[in-house]
């Protein structure tokens, strides 16, 4: 367990260096591009290349990488790497919504998404957070009032979300239906 703490501390330090531009970590230029063109010579698949990276290389790639790298790293085993994908300045609302909808996303990542006002302007992000069973209950319940009636109706019948969310969705849905 101590190794995991050391690895996390190293990843945090690396992230600070990358943000400051003082790191010396090398990553392939292809990882920084948004759309990776097909290679002229056969290269290992992107997932294989990322799988071979150290944690510090993954952190740098998460912070600066292109869309394909971000998608892969959003589901990495290391929670620190997953968190730094969200700090990438080029991440789109669509990618954030996909992470919010992902059942593999952990509670910490969902909490980071919920705390960022810019992302919460997107209806798809809010809906994804409410639908995700790993979203903290208080967060999901607070977002229910921002959803459309048809989505509240679906949530009121859902078995994929916590019972507290279902009950609150049903209550809000019935209130709105009564008001007309």
N, C-alpha and C positions, 0 to 999 in steps of 0.2 A: 504494500500500500504506500510505503514511503517513496517508492520509485514513481508512482503516479503523481504524487505531490511535487517531486522534483521536476518531472516532465511538464507539469502544468506551470510551475514557476518559470522554467526555461521558455515555455511558449509565451507567457506573459511578457517576459523581458524581450523576447524576439519581436513581439508585436510592437512594443515601444520603439525598438530600433528601426523597424520597417516604417512606422509612422513618421519617425524623425528623418528617415532616409540615410541612416548611418549603419545599416546592416551590410554584411558581406556575403549574404546567402545568394547563391546562383540558382535561378530557375529558368527553364527553357522559355524563350521568347514566345513560343506558340501558346503558352499558358496565359499570356497577357492579352491575347487577341480575343475579340468577341466571337468571330466566326472563324474556326480553324479550317483552312482549305485542305483538301486531300493531299497527303504528302507525295512527293515525287518518288521517294524510296520508302519501302515499307518500314514503318516505325511501330514499336509496341503501342497498343491501344492506350488512350489517355488514362483510362482507369488503371491499367497496369503500371503506367509511369507514376501516377499519383500513389498507388499502393506501395511502391518502392521508396517513396520519399520519407525523410525523417519528419518528426513533428514540427520542427522549426521551418523546414521547407514548405510543409503543408500550411502553416500559419501565414507565411509570406504569400503563397499562392492564393490562399483564401482572401487575403486583404487586397491583392492586386490583380488576381486572375480574371480571365474572361468567363463568359457565361457557362461554357461546358465544364470548366474547372470548378466554378461555384456550385453547379448542380451536384457534381460528384462529392465535393467537400462538405456540402450541407448535410450529407448522410454519413460522414466519417465517424469512426468509432470514438474519437477523442472529442469530448465536449468543448474543449477550448478552441479547437479547429472550427467546429460548427458555429460557435459564437462569433468568430472573426469573419466568417462568410458574411454575416450581417453588417459588418463594418466596412465592407467593400463599397466604395463610392459609386460604382457602376451597377449595383444591384437594382433590379426593377421591381415595381409593385407586383408584377405577375410572378416573379420568382419568389417574392416574399409570401404571396398568397399560396403558392405551391408548397412552401415550407410550412405555412400555417395549417394547410390541409393535410399535411403528411402525418400519418400515424407514428412514424419513426422519430419525429421531432420531439426533443425533450422539453420538460417544463421550463427550464431556464431560457431556452431559445424562444419559446412562445411568450414568456414574460418580457423578454427584450423587445419582441415585435409589438406587444401590446403597449409598451411604454413609449414607443416612438410615434409622436403625434402625426408626422407626415404619412406614415404607413396606415394609420388608423382612419385616414380620410378615404381610403379605398374600401368600398363595400365588400369586395371579394375577400380582402384580408380579414375584415371583421367577421364575416360569415365563416371563413375557414377556422378562425380562432374559436368561435362558438361551437362549431361542429367537432372540433378536436377534443377527444376525451381527456387528453393530458393538459389542456389549458386549465390554469387554476380556476376553481369554481367561482370565486368572487369576480374575477375578470370576465368569465363567460356570462355570468348573470348580469353584470353591468352593461355588457354589449347588447343584450337581448332587445332593449328598448330602441336600438338603432336599426333593427332589421325590419324588412317588409313583412306584411301579414302572411303572404304565401310561404315564406321561409319559416316564420314562427309556427305556422300550422304543421309544416313538415317536422320541425324540431319537437313539437308537442307529441308527435307520434313515434319519434325515433327511439330506437333501442341502442344506438351507438354512442349516445352522450349520457353523462351522469344524470341520475334521477332528479337532482335539484334543478338542473337546467331544463329538463322536460317539464317539471311542474311550473316553473316560472314562465317558460314559453307558453304553456297552455293558458295560464292566468292572463298574460298580456294579450294573447291571441283572442281570448274570449272577451276581454275588455274592449278591444278595438272593434270586434265584430258587433258588439252591442251598441257602440257609439255610431256605427254605420260608416 
